[in-house]
Every structure is written in C-alpha cells, then in structure tokens.
Amino acid sequence: MNPFRGILFKLGSVTVFVVMASLIKATSGDIPPGQAVFFRSLFAIPVIFAWLAVSGEMEGGIRVQSPMGHVWRGLIGTLGMGLGFAGLGLLPFPEVKAIGYTAPLLTVIFAAMFLGETVRIFRLGAVALGMIGVLIVLSPRLTGFADGTADSAATLGAMLILMSATCAALAQVFIRKLVQTERTSAIVFWFSVTATCLSLLTIPFGWVMPTLAQAGTLILVGLLGGVGQIFLTSAYRYSDASVIAPFDYSSMLMAIAIGYVFFDEVPTGIMLGGASLIILAGVLIIWRERQLGLERDRQRKVMTPQG
C-alpha cells in the first residue's frame, strides 16, 4: 500500500478521462455517438494488452469465470457510454460532470435493491441530499418549458446524461458481483471488446467518414481511455477506495476550466450550487463507507482466535 502513489494515479486517471471527454465533445458535432464508442473501445484494447504484457498477466489476465456477467456488464456499460457521448455534445461540460456525479448516489440504491446490501439512514440521507442537488442542476432545463425559454437540445442533453449516470450505477452493481470471481484486468478487457462489438450495431444509424484530423482525435480518445483505465486500476492497487475516491470530484474544476477556455462555457450559480450538494453527498457516502469498513475490520479482529 502506498496512498500517495494511489492518489497520484487517481488524479492521473481523472485528468485523462476529462481530456478524453473534452475530445469527444469537440468531435460530437460531426461524429455520431455510436461511432465514438467504437473508437473509444477499439483503440483502448492495444493499450490494455500492452499493460497485461508488461505486468506479466497476459496468460491469466483475461480468463473469465462468469461469461454472462461480462455480457450484461458490457450491455449496460456500452449503453451508458453511448448516452453519455450523445449528451456531451448538447450540454455545457461542467453541467455534464455535475449530473454524472449522480452515479455513485444511485449505486447505493441499486446495491440495496439488487445485491441486498444494508443501507441505513445516514447513507439514505446523503443520497436524498445529492438528489436535491441533481434537481437544482436540472431545474433550469425543466422549468424553462413553463415560460418558453427552455433550450430543447440542452434539456435533451441533461436527460441523456442522467440516463447515462443511471446506466453507470447499474454497471457498478454488475462489477461488484463480477469482482467476486473475476480479475480486474478481465473486466476491463472484455468490456472494451464487448463495447467495440456492440457499437458496430449503430452503423445503420449514420456513421460518417471522419477527416484525418477527426480520425486522429478519435484514435487518441481510445488510447487515452486505455491509459485512464490502467491509471484507475493502479490507483486502487496502491490505496484504499475510501482514500482516493474523493479525488473524483477534482474533475469538476478541470471541466470548468476546459469548458471556459475551449468551449466558451461559463457555469451558472445554480449549477455550481447543485453540484456542491451532489459532491457533498458523495463525500459523505465515501466517509460512511470507510467507517463501516473500519468497523468490519475491528469485528473480524475480535472474532479471530488469538494464538
């Protein structure tokens, strides 16, 4: 365990994924979401292969015990990725990030529903607080219909990002089941393979021939996706999840900076206020998870016979 190294890897992964998302946003006006998913997934595979080869895990790193578990994780994860890529082109970057933070909150609910995890009043309260934040972020998109000022494209984008976050939360539930029998490298690799194959089903909906610059950008998106996934996996190898998870929220600062500099987007006070509540709720849930983990460790020590 090396918490400092874990934090560095986590910040590296957050940075890489934010840059990747900004490149997708930059091409979203010309490249369909399904085609972007194809490039993001296909060109991540060589990076993952190289990582497995260097780490000496090539032989057993992609072996699976639960093939259907990977299929279901792939289906829901690919859907979420496609919805997210579609929403990126319709909504300001910081707002995309704010609504995307809904995923950890929904994971708590779905884990209770589908995995039987016990969720007590503290975490339920944190989830409720976060959902209030989500409603605040969404309010300008929804109330605009009443006075005729709604931007229909942005409203659609907000709904797409919210559905993407829901899919991401469901994918986390599948991953929690998969990690009981599968290696992380296998989960990462087979998701990329599944997403690549599924994205081909969107060809009839209007793929385009990208320019040389667009193709280069999309290939870079895939390579960055692979690198980001490796950084993320390495972060959890060196540090506890409760230590590094809060650094996810640094992506908001990066999204605000990139949105302002490259996309001429200025976050509103309403969006920042709602995002603050969502982030606070997420941090509270992470803190509570850490406390529960420490409590379980103490109980195990008490129950372990001392020789």
N, C-alpha and C positions, 0 to 999 in steps of 0.2 A: 504494500500500500504506500502510495506517495501522493497525498492530497494535492500538493502544489502542482505536480505534473498532471494530475487528473483535471484540475481547474484549467490549466493551460490548454489541454486537449479539448475540453468542453468549450472554452471561448473560441478555439480554433474552429471547431465544428459549427458553432453558431455563426461565426463570421463567414465561413464558406457557404453555408446554406442561405444566408441572407444575400450574398453576392449572386449565388445561383438563381435565387428567386427574382432578383432585380434583372438579370439577363433574360429570364423567361418573360418578365413584364415588358422588357424592351422589344421583344420579338412578337408579343401577343397580338399586335395589330395585323400581322401577316401570316403567322403560323398557327394552325388550329391546335387546340389543347391536346388532342389525341396524338398528334404528330410530335408535340413537345414531350409528352410522356414517353414516346418511343425513343427519342434521342437521349432523354434523361436516364432511361433504364438500360438501353443497349450499351452505351459508352461508359456506364459505371462498371459493367462486368469485367473488362480487362483490368481495371484498377483493383477490383476485388480479387481477381486471380493472382495478380502480382503480389498483393498483400498476403494471400494464403501461401504463395510460394516462398516469400521471404521469411514468413513466420514459421515455416515448416509444417503447416496444417493442410497442405493440399490433399493428402491422401484421405483423411477422415473429416476434413472441414466442411464438406458439402454433403456428407452422408445423412440421410433422413430416417426417422423412425415413424413419423406421422405424416405421410404424403398429403392426405386430405386436409390436415391442419394448415399446411403451407398453401394449398389451393384456396381455402377460404380466406386466409390472411391476404393472399395475393389479390383476390377479387375485390375485397373491401378496401384494401390499401390502394389499388390502382384506381378505383372509382374516386376515392378521396383525393388522390393526386390530380386526376383529370379535372375534378370540380375546382380544386384549388388553383390550378393553372388557368382555368377559364375565368375565375373571379379576379385573378391578378390584373388582368387587362381592363377591368371595369371599375376598379376601386382604388383609392389612394393607398400607397404602400403601407403607411403606419396603421391605417384602419384595417387592412388585411391582417397585419400582425396582431392587433388588438382582438379581433374576432377569433383569430386562430388560437388564442390562449384559452378559448372555451374548451378545447380538447381535454386537458387534464381534469377539469371540473366534471365533464361528462364521463370520463373514465371511472371516477369514483362511483357514480350512479350505476354505470353498466357493470362494474365489478361486483356490486351488490346484487344486481339483478341476475347476472348470468354465471357468476363464479361463487355466489353465496358468501361473499366477504361481508363481515360485520361493519356497518357504518353507523357510528354513534353521532350524538347531537352536535359535537364540535365540528366534525367534517361536514355534516349536513348544513350547519350554519354557514361554514365557509363557502360551500357550493352555492347556497342561496345568495350570499353577498356577491359572489362572482357573477351570478346570473343577473343580478340587478345592474352590475357594471355592463354586461352584454346588452341589456335593454337600453341603457343610456347611450352606448355607442351606436346602436341600431336606430334609436329614436328619430334622428333627423331623416333617415331613409324611409321610415314608416309613416311618420306624422306629415311628411311632405305631401302625401296623397290628399290629405284633408283640405289643404289650402292651394293645391295645384302647383306646388313648387318642387315636387319630387323629381329627381333625376332617375328615370326608369332604368337606365343602364347601371348606375351606381347601386340602385336598390337590388337589381338582379345580382350584381356582384356580391353584395352583402349576403344575400341568401345562399349563393353558391359557396362562399367561404364558410358560412355557418354549417352547411351540409358537409363540406369537406372536413371541418373540425369534428363533426359527428362521426364521420367515417374513420377519422384518425383515432378517435376514442374507442370505437369498436375494434379497430385493428390492434390497439393496445391490449384489449381483452384477449384476442386470439394469441398475441405474443406471450402474454402471461401464462397461457396454457402451454404454448409451444416450448418455452424455456425449461419446462419440467422434463422434457425428453430430448430437445434439440440443442445443438450448439448455435451460438450467436452467428457464427460465420455462415452456417447453413441457412439460417433465417434470412440473413442479408442477401446471400447469393440467390436463393430461389425466389425471393421477392422480385429481384431485378429481372430474372428470367421470365417469371410469370407476367410482370408488368409489360415487358417487351412484347410478349406474345399477345396479350390482351389488347394492347394499343393498336395492333395491326387490324383489329376489328373495326376501327374507326376510319379506315381508308375510304370507304364509300361515302363518308360524310364530308369529304372535301380536303384531302391533303393537297399541298402545293409543292412545286419545285422551288426550294429555297435558293436564294442567291449564294454566292460563295461566302460572303460575309455572314449571312444568316446561318449557313451550314456550319461555319467555323464556330459561331456563337453557340449553336445547339450542341455541337460536339463538346465544347468547353463546359456546357451545362452538365452533360453526362459525366465527364471526368471529375468535375467539382463535386457532383453528387456522390461518386465513389469515394473520393478523398474525405468528404464530410462524414460519411458513414463510418469510415475507418477511424477518424478522429473521435467520433462519438463512442464507438465501441472501446477504443483505447482509454477514453476518459473513465468509463465505468469499470475498466480493469484496474485502474490505479486508485480509485477513490469511491467511497460510498455514494449512492444515488442522492441521499439527502444533503450531501455536501455540495455537489456540483449542479443539482437540478435548478436552484435559483438563478444560476447564470444564464439560463434560457431567456430570461427577461431582458438581458442586455440587447437582445435583437430589436427591441423597441427603439432604443437610442440609435442603433445603426439604421433601422428603417426610416426614422425621422430624418436623419442626415442624408441618406441616399435619395429619399423622396423629395427633399427640398432642393438638393444640388442637381440631380439628374432628371427629375420628373416635374419640377416646379410645383410641388405639393406642400401645402402648409397645414399642419394638423390643427384642428379646431379645439377650443377649450372643452367642448362636450366630449369629443373623442378622447382627449387626454384624461379627463375626469373619470370616464367609464373605464378606460384602460387601467387607471390606477387602482380601481376597485377590483378588477379582474386579477391584476398582478398580486395585490394584497391577499386575495382569496387563495391564489395558487401558492404563495409563500406559506400561508397558514396551514394549508393541507400538507405541504412538504415538511413543515416543522412537526406537525402532528404525526406524520408517518415515521419520522425519526424518533419521536418519543415512544411510539408503540414498538418500534424496533428495539430500542434500548430496554424497554420493559420485558419484551420476549427474551432478550439475551439474559437478563437477570433471572428470569424464571427458569431458563434452561440450566443456568449455573447452580441454582438452588436445588433443582431436581437431579443434577448429575452427581452420582456417588463419588465421594472423595476417598481416594485410596490411601 
